[in-house]
Amino acid sequence: MTATTKTVREIALEQPSSIRVFEHYGIDYCCGGRKPLEDACVSGKLEVDTVIAALEAAAKTAAPQGKDWSRASLESLSGHIVATHHAYVKKELPRLAELALKVVSRHGSTKAELPVIQRKLAKLDEELSQHLSKEEAILFPYIVQLERAQTAGTEPSHGCFGTVANPIAMMTQEHDAAGTLLAEIRLLSHNFVTPADACPTYHAFYDGLKEFEQDLHQHIHLENNILFPRAIDLEALAVSATKSDL
């Protein structure tokens, strides 16, 4: 399989240094990571050879990577997601909402896109708040007890949702919705580029939106591409073991 036929998701998993390249070129490696690299480049009007060259350069010059979450326990991974990415969302969205209010109050009458961005940001806040609560209260604890049961050699308790694939499908759909809202915000903000007459608060708002998008991409990547597939496989293994014991 060549680099152009591999999906963006596969490349991101195999080569962590590729994530910075994808961020630079605006290639979605989380929600939209199912596309082959070539298709993603066509959609983004990018030269595939240029992107491949950047990926190869990143691989050669990559700094030592941090923790390999694909090999970590699911309990450790889900705990990291909550402590790092969920905490960031809960802290950053109120700050961005405050900046949005100031920027819209000052520039909203002349920059028609700003009130629209503010409304989409508020919708994102509402949807993500509910999303994080469901993960923390239901899905993640179930995944942790599933893994603990396997380690202890005991039968895991059954979730109220049937198979773990059901809530995962819902969470993935909500990731897609959040990704769509952020893509719309990126488009409205002209790729987070402020106009020439922008004040410092305007700059801070767009910089914050850009950083939020990057963090959410990393957040969703860990869930969609690592945590969720491993949880589904773990449950399938537990079901298979239970049937073999009958």
C-alpha positions as CSV (number, residue, x, y, z in Angstrom):
1,M,0.0,0.0,0.0
2,T,1.5,3.4,-1.0
3,A,1.3,6.6,0.9
4,T,-1.3,8.0,-1.4
5,T,-3.7,5.0,-1.0
6,K,-3.3,4.8,2.8
7,T,-6.0,6.7,4.7
8,V,-5.0,9.8,6.5
9,R,-6.0,8.0,9.7
10,E,-3.5,5.2,9.0
11,I,-0.7,7.6,8.3
12,A,-1.4,9.5,11.6
13,L,-1.3,6.3,13.6
14,E,1.8,5.0,11.9
15,Q,3.7,8.3,11.9
16,P,2.8,10.6,14.7
17,S,5.0,13.4,13.2
18,S,2.5,13.5,10.3
19,I,-0.1,15.2,12.5
20,R,1.8,18.5,12.4
21,V,1.9,18.2,8.6
22,F,-1.8,17.6,8.4
23,E,-2.5,20.5,10.7
24,H,-0.3,22.8,8.5
25,Y,-2.2,21.8,5.3
26,G,-5.6,21.7,6.9
27,I,-6.0,18.0,6.3
28,D,-8.5,16.4,8.7
29,Y,-6.9,13.3,10.3
30,C,-9.6,12.6,12.9
31,C,-13.3,12.9,11.8
32,G,-12.3,12.9,8.1
33,G,-9.4,10.6,8.5
34,R,-11.0,7.7,6.6
35,K,-10.1,9.3,3.2
36,P,-7.1,8.1,1.3
37,L,-4.4,10.7,1.4
38,E,-4.7,11.4,-2.4
39,D,-8.5,12.0,-2.0
40,A,-7.9,14.3,1.0
41,C,-5.3,16.3,-1.1
42,V,-7.8,16.6,-4.0
43,S,-10.5,17.8,-1.7
44,G,-8.2,20.4,-0.2
45,K,-6.8,21.4,-3.6
46,L,-3.3,20.4,-2.5
47,E,-0.5,18.9,-4.5
48,V,-0.2,15.3,-3.2
49,D,3.6,15.2,-4.0
50,T,4.1,18.3,-1.9
51,V,2.3,16.8,1.1
52,I,4.2,13.5,0.7
53,A,7.5,15.4,0.7
54,A,6.5,17.2,3.8
55,L,5.5,13.9,5.5
56,E,8.9,12.4,4.6
57,A,10.8,15.4,5.9
58,A,8.8,15.4,9.1
59,A,9.6,11.7,9.6
60,K,13.3,12.4,9.2
61,T,13.5,15.4,11.5
62,A,10.8,14.3,14.0
63,A,11.7,14.9,17.7
64,P,11.3,12.0,20.0
65,Q,7.6,11.2,20.5
66,G,5.8,11.2,23.7
67,K,3.7,8.4,25.1
68,D,2.5,5.8,22.5
69,W,-1.1,5.8,23.4
70,S,-1.8,2.9,21.0
71,R,0.1,0.7,23.5
72,A,-1.2,2.2,26.7
73,S,-4.0,0.7,28.8
74,L,-7.5,1.9,28.0
75,E,-7.9,3.1,31.5
76,S,-4.7,5.2,31.2
77,L,-5.8,6.5,27.8
78,S,-9.3,7.5,28.8
79,G,-7.9,9.1,32.0
80,H,-5.5,11.1,29.8
81,I,-8.3,12.2,27.5
82,V,-10.4,13.4,30.4
83,A,-7.5,15.1,32.3
84,T,-6.0,16.8,29.3
85,H,-8.5,17.3,26.5
86,H,-11.8,17.3,28.4
87,A,-10.3,19.7,30.9
88,Y,-9.0,21.9,28.1
89,V,-12.5,22.1,26.4
90,K,-14.2,23.0,29.7
91,K,-11.6,25.8,30.4
92,E,-11.2,27.1,26.9
93,L,-14.8,27.4,25.6
94,P,-15.9,29.9,28.3
95,R,-12.8,32.0,27.5
96,L,-13.6,31.9,23.8
97,A,-17.2,32.8,24.4
98,E,-16.0,35.9,26.4
99,L,-13.7,36.9,23.6
100,A,-16.4,36.4,21.0
101,L,-18.7,38.7,23.0
102,K,-16.1,41.5,23.0
103,V,-15.1,41.1,19.4
104,V,-18.7,41.0,18.2
105,S,-19.6,44.1,20.3
106,R,-16.8,46.0,18.8
107,H,-16.6,44.7,15.2
108,G,-19.8,42.8,14.6
109,S,-21.5,45.7,12.8
110,T,-18.8,45.8,10.1
111,K,-17.7,42.1,10.0
112,A,-20.8,40.1,9.3
113,E,-19.1,36.8,9.8
114,L,-18.4,37.5,13.5
115,P,-21.9,37.1,14.9
116,V,-22.3,33.9,12.8
117,I,-19.0,32.5,14.3
118,Q,-20.3,33.5,17.8
119,R,-23.5,31.5,17.3
120,K,-21.7,28.5,15.9
121,L,-19.3,28.6,18.9
122,A,-22.2,28.7,21.3
123,K,-23.7,25.7,19.6
124,L,-20.4,23.9,19.8
125,D,-20.2,24.6,23.5
126,E,-23.7,23.2,24.1
127,E,-23.1,20.1,22.1
128,L,-19.6,19.3,23.5
129,S,-20.7,19.9,27.1
130,Q,-23.3,17.2,26.8
131,H,-20.9,15.0,24.8
132,L,-18.2,15.1,27.5
133,S,-20.7,14.4,30.2
134,K,-21.9,11.2,28.5
135,E,-18.3,10.0,27.9
136,E,-17.2,10.6,31.5
137,A,-20.4,9.3,33.2
138,I,-21.2,6.2,31.0
139,L,-18.9,5.2,28.1
140,F,-15.4,5.6,29.6
141,P,-16.3,3.9,33.0
142,Y,-17.7,1.0,31.0
143,I,-14.5,0.7,28.9
144,V,-12.4,0.8,32.0
145,Q,-14.4,-2.0,33.8
146,L,-14.3,-4.0,30.6
147,E,-10.5,-3.9,30.6
148,R,-10.3,-4.6,34.3
149,A,-12.5,-7.6,33.9
150,Q,-10.2,-9.0,31.2
151,T,-7.2,-8.4,33.4
152,A,-8.9,-10.2,36.3
153,G,-10.2,-13.0,34.1
154,T,-13.8,-12.3,35.1
155,E,-16.9,-11.7,33.0
156,P,-17.6,-8.0,32.5
157,S,-20.9,-6.5,33.5
158,H,-23.3,-5.7,30.7
159,G,-23.9,-2.1,29.8
160,C,-27.4,-0.6,29.5
161,F,-26.7,0.1,25.9
162,G,-26.1,-3.4,24.6
163,T,-22.8,-3.5,22.8
164,V,-20.2,-0.8,23.4
165,A,-20.4,-0.2,19.6
166,N,-23.7,1.6,20.1
167,P,-22.6,4.5,22.3
168,I,-19.3,4.6,20.3
169,A,-21.3,5.1,17.1
170,M,-23.2,8.0,18.8
171,M,-20.0,9.6,20.1
172,T,-18.4,9.3,16.7
173,Q,-21.4,11.0,15.1
174,E,-21.1,13.8,17.6
175,H,-17.4,14.1,16.8
176,D,-18.4,14.6,13.2
177,A,-20.9,17.3,14.1
178,A,-18.3,19.1,16.2
179,G,-15.8,18.8,13.4
180,T,-18.3,20.2,10.9
181,L,-19.0,23.3,13.1
182,L,-15.2,24.0,13.5
183,A,-14.7,23.6,9.7
184,E,-17.5,26.1,9.2
185,I,-15.9,28.5,11.7
186,R,-12.5,28.1,10.0
187,L,-14.2,29.0,6.6
188,L,-16.0,32.0,8.1
189,S,-12.8,33.2,9.7
190,H,-10.8,32.8,6.5
191,N,-8.6,30.2,8.1
192,F,-8.3,32.2,11.3
193,V,-6.7,35.1,9.6
194,T,-7.6,38.5,11.1
195,P,-8.1,41.6,9.0
196,A,-5.5,44.3,8.8
197,D,-7.4,46.5,11.3
198,A,-7.9,43.8,13.9
199,C,-7.4,44.8,17.5
200,P,-5.5,42.6,20.0
201,T,-8.7,41.0,21.3
202,Y,-9.6,40.0,17.7
203,H,-6.2,38.4,17.2
204,A,-6.6,36.6,20.6
205,F,-10.0,35.3,19.5
206,Y,-8.9,33.8,16.2
207,D,-5.6,32.5,17.7
208,G,-7.7,30.8,20.4
209,L,-10.1,29.3,17.8
210,K,-7.2,27.9,15.9
211,E,-5.6,26.3,19.0
212,F,-9.0,24.9,20.0
213,E,-9.4,23.3,16.6
214,Q,-5.9,21.7,16.8
215,D,-6.5,20.4,20.3
216,L,-9.9,18.9,19.3
217,H,-8.4,17.2,16.3
218,Q,-5.9,15.5,18.6
219,H,-8.6,14.7,21.1
220,I,-10.9,13.1,18.5
221,H,-7.9,11.3,17.0
222,L,-7.2,9.5,20.3
223,E,-10.8,8.5,20.6
224,N,-11.9,7.6,17.1
225,N,-8.6,6.0,16.0
226,I,-7.3,4.4,19.2
227,L,-9.7,4.2,22.2
228,F,-12.9,3.3,20.4
229,P,-11.5,0.6,18.0
230,R,-9.6,-1.1,20.9
231,A,-12.7,-1.0,23.1
232,I,-14.8,-2.7,20.4
233,D,-12.1,-5.4,19.9
234,L,-11.8,-5.9,23.7
235,E,-15.6,-6.4,24.1
236,A,-15.7,-8.8,21.1
237,L,-12.9,-10.8,22.7
238,A,-14.8,-11.0,26.0
239,V,-18.0,-12.1,24.3
240,S,-16.0,-14.8,22.4
241,A,-14.4,-16.1,25.6
242,T,-17.8,-16.2,27.3
243,K,-19.3,-18.3,24.5
244,S,-16.3,-20.7,24.5
245,D,-16.9,-21.4,28.2
246,L,-20.5,-22.4,27.6
